Amino acid sequence: MFARIATFEGGNLEELRTANNDMLVNEPGRMPEGVKRVMVLEGDQRLVISFFDTREALEASEEKFEQLGDQIDESVRGKRVGLATYELRFDMETIS
């Protein structure tokens, strides 16, 4: 499994949340093909982590991610300040 991690600063989180929810409900086809899971971590910066089964699927998604970025104004999505790819080597979920 591979993870694409885009790092953002700024933006309007409430408007972004509304836009993302609207996209997922009304236009799920706007998400890049091959995305298995998306997580958003909020702190000093916002990390958007998208998971893919293969590196090829991740690489094929880049154009679609760029299109999505063009469709959401920077004042809403924030400024992308980083982009990295990682291979998932270990994942464990504990059961309480």
C-alpha positions in Angstrom: 0.0 0.0 0.0 1.2 3.5 -0.8 0.3 6.9 0.8 0.3 10.3 -0.8 0.7 13.0 1.8 -0.1 16.6 0.8 0.6 19.3 3.4 -1.4 22.5 3.5 -1.3 25.7 5.5 -4.2 28.2 5.9 -7.5 28.0 4.2 -11.0 28.0 5.6 -11.7 24.6 7.3 -15.4 25.0 7.5 -15.8 25.8 3.8 -13.4 23.1 2.9 -15.3 20.5 5.0 -18.6 21.6 3.3 -17.0 21.3 -0.1 -15.5 17.9 0.6 -18.8 16.5 2.0 -20.7 17.9 -1.0 -18.2 16.3 -3.4 -18.4 12.9 -1.7 -22.2 12.9 -1.6 -23.0 14.6 -4.9 -20.0 14.0 -7.1 -18.0 11.0 -5.9 -16.5 10.6 -9.4 -14.4 13.7 -8.8 -12.2 11.7 -6.5 -9.1 10.2 -8.2 -9.6 6.6 -9.3 -7.8 4.1 -7.1 -8.1 6.0 -3.8 -8.8 3.5 -1.1 -8.9 5.8 1.9 -8.4 9.4 2.8 -7.4 10.8 6.2 -7.0 14.4 7.2 -4.8 15.3 10.2 -5.1 18.8 11.6 -2.4 20.6 13.6 0.0 23.4 12.8 -0.5 22.2 9.2 -3.1 20.0 7.6 -2.0 16.7 6.2 -4.2 15.0 3.6 -3.2 11.3 3.4 -4.6 9.3 0.5 -4.0 5.6 0.3 -3.6 3.4 -2.8 -3.0 -0.3 -3.4 -0.1 0.4 -5.8 2.5 3.0 -6.7 1.1 3.0 -10.2 -2.4 3.9 -9.0 -1.0 6.7 -6.9 1.0 8.1 -9.8 -2.0 7.9 -12.1 -4.0 10.0 -9.6 -1.7 13.0 -9.7 -3.5 14.8 -12.7 -6.9 14.4 -11.0 -5.5 15.8 -7.7 -4.1 18.8 -9.6 -7.6 19.3 -11.2 -9.2 19.2 -7.8 -6.8 21.7 -6.5 -7.6 24.0 -9.4 -11.4 23.7 -8.6 -11.1 24.7 -4.9 -9.9 28.2 -4.4 -6.7 28.5 -2.3 -8.5 30.8 0.2 -10.6 27.6 1.0 -8.2 24.7 0.5 -5.1 26.5 1.8 -1.7 26.6 0.2 0.0 23.3 -0.6 3.4 23.5 1.0 4.5 19.8 0.6 3.9 16.6 -1.2 5.4 13.2 -0.5 4.9 9.6 -1.2 5.5 6.7 1.2 5.2 2.9 1.1 3.2 1.6 4.0 5.4 -1.1 5.7 3.5 -1.6 9.0 0.0 -1.1 10.1 -1.6 -2.3 13.3 -5.0 -1.6 14.8 -5.6 -2.5 18.4 -8.9 -3.9 19.6 -10.0 -2.9 23.0 
